[in-house]
């Protein structure tokens, strides 16, 4: 029987089993060749690039956050600059970004363009903040409002745009993979998209918080000014990865976001051309100083002598001349806080008058006159002179082999070095511990701080104290002065820290602690209760005679403590003050400004004792104090002095 093959175009009526056998036979007989599915390569590449992009993106956004806050700190202070950051980030990550992706989806700009714009904004934001805030920061009243306004210029737009682009990219990736799976139409069109929009933002937000400690590393490893460049470089990398994602995109739908992406490129170019560069924020003033001319309604003048961003913030030395001639004051500033200052104008007049009287004016150069005036200038804060009373404490001679051996002092927190310079002039062997190298540098250059014999340790005080615990060479005096910006580093006010301080102090030695804040607040109770728990024998003296009666009463005072008992003080003599009438008056009358400790701390609750493990309580409790301190600083110096720093 002859079987004819089917004609072309005719149906094959073979049985299913026969057709399967034919296909199998063809596969067996087909020559074996190695082929790679190009769709699979693209999928794997896209997946790997997405993972890398999300990691770099999350680190970059935290860098943007920290950099933007650093750019605002000189205007609003560190607390106000970050006050609403966590809440704003939560709203952006979990509400604004998902809504944008849900409403606009494929119309959103690509990640490469949003990251490019963000890198330019962050790079130029510090000086932009300063220039835009001239005459405006005080009008807002609350520094937190100013922070909100200016976070919306760089940080928040960058986070919203890049987060939305990243989420849209992830959403597209998972949508394509979901569509390829054998799910029902209902699941593909409703359930899975809903799950994606709910879960992915949570994952991205959690990852962003998880890598925050990693983003803080550059602030410790590179210079503060370089951090802005590192942040911009990280966003440039995100932009490059965004280009790779754009190339590897598996979407078959025509893209609708081309115009939006290129519009952001145009905005990036404009920002690059017209926003001020960051170098003026991070470099020293040209030609040694900058003379600022305040507005027509301002009185006096202002000269910027030195300025550079450093470990603890923007460190700046300025000179303010109020309306009256000869009343200039020179100050050292860290962000929105004064570290100290001197009345340089009256000192210059006094030195000139003395030289003229002795007919030495023509023999004295301007530089020599300036050095002498700086050495003789009085502190603008009498509290720093009050710290000098530590030398007047009456101590026993027990255990002192040779009465001619020099006393030793440890200074924790330098400022401009008012009390430190006095101790050195009196022959005390001083050891300085200061965390910021630039503060020490400026104290020597602009406030005539001598080099101490006991050494200078530019590090965290806790590290120094822990390392020196077993050192048998103890100190006669310890000055603890680390209050800045209305807040303190909590680690330097815990029980463990005070015990380390106690271990470095002689039995009849004296500790002087500067306290600038509100004693009757929670923060004040935490600080004072912990101090008095380790040092129960203390006395407190302040600039004002009134005892604090409410939580709003601000006090700037010095607390003297000694392990053996409450310290007593002798009367000062002329040799103690080097002929300064002002200092003599302070040291002679400070006994009249003593606080009663039961008024300063009405009750000592053991629950208010700070430990290293719960020091975050102090960080939270002093937020309101730091906001009040911002207003106090605006009363101490005119607004334009705080705003003209770039």
Secondary structure, DSSP 8 states (H G I E B T S, - for coil): -------TT------HHHHHHHHHHHHHHS-------HHHHHHHHHHHHHHHHHHHHHHHHHHHHHHHHHHHHHHH-HHHHTTTHHHHHHHIIIIIHHHHHHHHGGGS--HHHHHHHHHHHHHHHHHHHHHHTTTTTTTT-SHHHHHHHHHTTTHHHHHHHHHHHHHHHHHHHHHHHHHTS---HHIIIIIHHHHHHHHHHHHHHHHHHHTHHHHHHHHHHS-HHHHHHHHHHHHHHHHHHHHHHHHH----S--S-HHHHHHHHHHHHHHHHHS--THHHHS--GGG-EEE---TT--SEEEEEEEEEETTEEEEEEEEE-SSTT--EEEEEETTEEEEEE-HHHHHHHHHHHHHHTT-GGGS-HHHHHHHHHHH--BS-HHHHHHGGGGGB----TT-S-TTS--EEEEES-TT-HHHHHHHHTT-EEEEE-S-HHHHHHHHHHH-----TT-EE-S-HHHHHHHTTT----EEEEEE---BTTB--GGGGSHHHHHHHHHTEEEEEEEEEEEEE-TTSHHHHHHHHHHHHH---EEEEESS-S---STT--EEEEEEE-SSSS--B----HHHHTT-HHHHHHHHHGGGGEE-HHHHSS---GGG---GGGTHHHHHHTHHHHHHHHHHHHHHS-HHHHH---
